[in-house]
Amino acid sequence: MDHHEYTDAVRLTATALSHARAGSWRQTGADVQAMHDRYGGDGIQVLLYGLADAILVPQGGSGMPGELVMPVWVDTTGAIGNADDVRPPVRWAGRFIAARAVGDEAACAALVNSCASDGEYCQNVCAMLEVAATTLNIVVGSCR
């Protein structure tokens, strides 16, 4: 992927995340499909890393080897859970984010390669969008 393609893939990632944050899931799906149609797996990889970084940077985690920023989830009752308490695609997303937080490229690649089917991979990509959108909505909301 050349610089222009990478820049466009980052733009598509930001657009998909913006639509996800607004709850426009049909448009988010179209954004991800456009990414895949233009750039295939390389584009989806840019999406996954970009989403993880979008979560980690506000928490001070990205680019700081050795610092683990563990994603947590708050359910509708306000209870805080961790990766073991959520459905498998969200668990996968949490593990990807945790691996990215500590700069473990081998673990990130292993997680991508662990998907047994295109359907499972798609669910995991959707979970990354859901986690990123939810996290950023919480972060932005707490800054107001």
C-alpha positions in Angstrom: 0.0 0.0 0.0 1.5 3.3 -1.1 1.3 6.5 0.9 -1.8 7.8 -1.0 -3.6 4.5 -0.5 -2.7 4.4 3.2 -3.9 8.0 3.7 -7.2 7.1 2.0 -7.5 4.0 4.2 -7.0 6.1 7.3 -9.7 8.6 6.0 -12.1 5.7 5.4 -11.3 4.4 8.9 -12.1 7.8 10.4 -15.4 8.0 8.4 -16.4 4.5 9.5 -15.7 5.3 13.2 -17.6 8.6 12.9 -20.6 6.7 11.5 -20.3 4.1 14.2 -20.1 6.7 17.0 -23.4 8.2 15.6 -25.0 4.8 15.6 -25.3 4.7 11.8 -24.5 1.0 11.5 -25.8 0.6 7.9 -23.4 3.4 6.7 -20.6 2.0 8.9 -21.0 -1.4 7.1 -20.9 0.4 3.8 -17.7 2.2 4.9 -16.1 -1.1 5.8 -17.2 -2.7 2.6 -15.7 0.2 0.6 -12.4 -0.2 2.5 -12.4 -3.9 1.7 -13.3 -3.3 -2.0 -10.5 -0.8 -2.4 -7.7 -2.2 -0.4 -8.7 -5.8 0.7 -7.0 -7.2 3.8 -4.4 -4.4 3.9 -7.2 -1.9 4.3 -8.9 -3.8 7.0 -5.6 -4.1 8.8 -5.3 -0.3 8.7 -8.9 -0.1 10.1 -8.1 -2.5 13.0 -4.9 -0.8 14.0 -6.5 2.6 13.6 -9.5 1.7 15.8 -7.2 0.3 18.5 -5.0 3.4 18.4 -8.1 5.6 18.6 -9.0 4.0 21.9 -5.5 3.8 23.3 -4.2 7.3 22.5 -6.7 9.1 24.8 -5.7 6.7 27.6 -1.9 7.2 27.0 -1.4 3.6 25.9 -0.4 3.6 22.3 3.3 3.9 21.6 4.2 3.1 25.2 5.7 -0.4 25.2 5.1 -2.3 28.4 2.1 -0.3 29.5 -1.1 -2.4 29.3 -4.3 -0.5 28.9 -6.9 -3.1 29.6 -10.3 -2.4 28.0 -13.3 -2.7 30.3 -17.0 -2.7 29.5 -19.9 -1.3 31.4 -23.1 -3.1 31.0 -26.6 -1.5 31.1 -26.7 -1.8 34.9 -23.4 0.0 35.3 -21.5 -3.1 36.3 -17.9 -3.1 35.0 -16.7 -6.3 33.3 -13.6 -7.4 31.4 -12.9 -9.5 28.3 -14.1 -12.7 29.9 -17.6 -11.2 30.6 -18.5 -10.3 27.0 -19.5 -12.1 23.8 -16.6 -13.7 21.8 -16.3 -11.0 19.0 -16.0 -8.2 21.7 -13.6 -10.5 23.6 -11.5 -10.8 20.4 -11.5 -7.0 20.0 -10.4 -6.5 23.7 -7.5 -8.9 23.1 -6.5 -7.1 19.9 -6.6 -3.8 21.7 -4.5 -5.2 24.6 -2.0 -6.6 22.2 -1.7 -3.3 20.4 -1.4 -1.5 23.7 1.8 -3.4 24.5 3.1 -3.3 20.9 2.8 -7.1 20.4 2.6 -7.4 16.6 2.8 -11.2 16.7 -0.2 -11.4 19.0 -2.2 -9.0 16.7 -1.3 -11.1 13.7 -2.2 -14.3 15.6 -5.6 -12.9 16.5 -6.3 -11.9 12.9 -5.2 -15.4 11.7 -7.3 -17.0 14.4 -10.5 -16.3 12.6 -11.9 -19.6 11.3 -14.1 -18.0 8.7 -14.8 -14.8 6.8 -18.0 -14.5 8.9 -16.1 -14.7 12.2 -13.6 -12.1 10.9 -16.4 -9.8 9.9 -18.0 -10.1 13.3 -14.6 -9.3 15.0 -14.1 -6.2 12.7 -17.7 -5.1 13.6 -16.9 -5.6 17.3 -13.8 -3.4 17.0 -15.9 -0.7 15.6 -18.5 -1.1 18.4 -15.8 -1.0 21.1 -14.1 2.0 19.6 -17.3 3.9 19.1 -18.6 3.1 22.6 -15.2 3.9 24.2 -14.8 7.2 22.4 -18.4 8.3 23.1 -17.7 7.7 26.8 -14.3 9.5 26.7 -15.8 12.5 24.8 -18.9 12.5 27.1 -16.7 12.6 30.2 -14.8 15.7 28.8 -17.9 17.8 28.6 
